[in-house]
Amino acid sequence: MASIVLASASPRRAELLRQIGLSFHVRPADIDETPGTGESPVHYVERLARGKALAVQAAEPSATVIGSDTSVVLGGRILGKPQNSQDAADMLRRLSGTTHQVLTAVAIASVNACESRVSVTDVRFRGLSDEEINAYVATGEPMDKAGGYGIQGLGGIFVEELRGSYSAVVGLPLQETAELLAGAGYPVWESWNSRQESRNE
């Protein structure tokens, strides 16, 4: 059976795949992530997820490769990863008391095929004080995360309401990922009992 590769260095995506019992190895993709002129956020995240999966699959032709990309969108504008502490604080002030969208695309590339899905989740922040924004930024948690927060970490206390996929906000929509893997011939549930049996031997 061909190996499964995660084309991402994100520890959060790796943890989500381990959560559903998947065996895989990591090979981050190196692609240009510059948005195209006038490119919509949905098209952008799907293009990057597919680009990452296809880039790694070209290097490992026999593998099935998972690519993903996440963007936080407020008022139609993509909020990327903060450039510095001031940028992180500014992002959090913009998100305070508002509803934003988290768009996460997942793509599965295998021999002669690449299928993808985009998950859109509405996330509402309660109002945030300057004191808690500054305290959060000082922890360093916002710095490597789209939109400047991690819902699975300290930033989870800011979320008032979520409509959609929690795992997608963390970094990978598990329902869509499992669906695409099954379509590529890897139903994740088939490995659950075999993993247990190998531990019991």
C-alpha positions in Angstrom: 0.0 0.0 0.0 1.3 3.5 -0.9 2.4 5.7 1.9 0.4 8.8 3.0 2.3 12.1 3.3 1.2 15.3 5.0 2.5 18.2 2.9 2.6 20.6 5.9 4.9 21.4 8.8 1.9 22.3 11.0 1.9 20.3 14.2 -1.8 21.0 14.6 -2.6 19.3 11.2 -0.4 16.3 12.2 -2.1 16.0 15.5 -5.6 16.0 13.8 -4.5 13.2 11.5 -3.2 11.2 14.4 -6.5 11.8 16.1 -8.3 9.9 13.4 -5.8 7.0 13.4 -3.9 7.8 10.3 -0.3 6.7 9.7 1.7 9.2 7.7 5.0 11.0 7.3 5.6 14.7 7.0 7.1 16.5 4.0 6.4 20.2 3.9 5.7 21.8 0.6 7.6 24.8 -0.6 5.4 26.9 -2.9 4.7 30.5 -3.6 1.8 31.6 -1.3 1.3 35.0 -2.8 -2.4 35.7 -3.5 -3.3 36.4 -7.1 -4.6 39.9 -8.2 -8.4 39.9 -7.4 -8.3 36.2 -6.3 -11.1 35.3 -4.0 -10.3 33.8 -0.6 -12.0 30.5 -1.4 -10.1 30.1 -4.7 -6.8 31.1 -2.9 -7.0 28.5 -0.1 -8.1 25.8 -2.5 -5.3 26.7 -5.0 -2.7 26.6 -2.2 -3.9 23.2 -0.8 -3.8 21.7 -4.2 -0.4 23.2 -5.0 1.1 21.8 -1.8 -0.3 18.4 -2.4 0.7 18.2 -6.0 4.3 19.6 -5.3 5.0 16.9 -2.8 3.2 14.2 -4.9 5.5 15.0 -7.8 8.5 14.3 -5.6 6.9 11.1 -4.2 4.9 9.7 -7.1 3.8 6.6 -5.4 2.4 8.4 -2.3 -1.0 9.8 -1.5 -0.4 13.4 -0.4 -2.6 15.6 1.9 -2.2 19.3 1.3 -4.1 22.0 3.2 -4.3 25.7 3.7 -6.2 28.0 6.1 -7.2 31.6 5.8 -9.0 33.9 8.2 -11.3 36.3 6.3 -12.9 39.4 7.7 -15.0 41.6 5.5 -13.7 39.8 2.4 -10.1 40.5 3.3 -7.6 37.7 4.1 -5.8 38.0 7.5 -2.6 36.0 7.2 -0.1 35.2 9.9 1.1 38.3 11.8 4.3 39.9 10.7 5.1 41.0 14.3 3.6 41.7 17.7 2.0 45.0 16.6 0.4 43.3 13.6 -1.0 40.5 15.8 -2.5 43.0 18.2 -4.1 45.0 15.3 -5.6 41.8 13.9 -7.1 40.8 17.2 -8.6 44.3 17.6 -10.3 44.0 14.2 -11.7 40.6 15.1 -12.9 41.7 18.5 -16.7 41.7 18.7 -17.2 40.6 15.1 -17.9 37.4 13.1 -15.2 36.3 10.7 -14.9 33.3 8.4 -12.2 30.6 8.6 -11.6 29.0 5.2 -9.7 25.7 5.2 -9.1 23.8 2.0 -7.8 20.2 1.9 -6.5 18.4 -1.2 -5.6 14.8 -1.7 -3.2 14.1 -4.6 -2.5 10.6 -5.7 -1.5 9.0 -9.0 -3.2 10.9 -11.8 -5.7 12.6 -9.5 -6.1 15.5 -7.1 -9.4 16.2 -5.4 -10.1 19.0 -3.0 -12.8 20.5 -0.7 -13.1 23.9 1.1 -14.7 24.2 4.5 -16.1 27.5 5.6 -16.7 28.2 9.3 -18.2 31.3 10.9 -16.5 32.3 14.1 -17.7 35.1 16.4 -15.3 36.8 18.9 -16.6 38.5 22.0 -15.3 42.0 22.7 -11.7 41.9 23.7 -10.0 44.4 26.0 -6.6 45.9 25.2 -5.2 44.3 28.3 -6.1 40.7 27.2 -5.0 41.3 23.6 -1.6 42.5 24.8 -1.3 39.6 27.3 -2.2 37.1 24.6 0.3 38.6 22.1 3.0 38.4 24.7 2.6 34.6 25.0 3.7 34.3 21.4 0.8 32.0 20.5 -0.6 34.3 17.7 2.6 34.5 15.7 2.4 31.4 13.5 -1.4 31.3 13.1 -3.7 32.7 10.4 -5.7 35.6 11.9 -3.4 35.8 14.9 -5.1 33.3 17.2 -5.3 29.6 18.0 -8.8 28.3 18.9 -7.2 25.1 20.3 -5.0 27.1 22.6 -5.2 30.2 24.9 -7.2 32.0 22.1 -10.1 29.6 22.6 -11.4 31.9 25.4 -12.1 34.6 22.8 -14.6 32.6 20.8 -18.3 33.3 21.6 -19.8 31.2 18.8 -18.8 28.8 16.1 -20.9 27.6 13.2 -19.1 24.9 11.1 -16.1 22.7 11.6 -14.0 23.1 14.8 -11.2 21.0 13.3 -11.1 23.2 10.2 -10.5 26.2 12.4 -7.7 24.3 14.1 -6.2 23.6 10.6 -7.8 20.6 8.9 -11.5 19.7 8.3 -11.6 16.1 9.4 -14.9 15.2 7.8 -13.8 16.4 4.3 -10.4 14.9 4.8 -11.8 11.5 5.6 -14.2 11.7 2.7 -11.3 12.5 0.2 -9.1 9.8 1.7 -11.9 7.2 1.2 -12.3 8.4 -2.4 -8.6 7.8 -2.9 -8.9 4.3 -1.5 -7.9 4.9 2.1 -11.0 4.7 4.4 -9.5 5.8 7.7 -11.7 3.5 9.7 -10.2 0.4 8.1 -7.0 1.0 10.0 -8.6 1.3 13.5 -8.9 -2.4 14.4 -5.7 -3.4 12.6 -3.7 -0.9 14.7 -5.3 -2.3 17.8 -4.6 -5.8 16.8 -0.9 -5.0 16.1 -0.6 -3.6 19.6 -2.1 -6.7 21.1 0.3 -9.1 19.3 
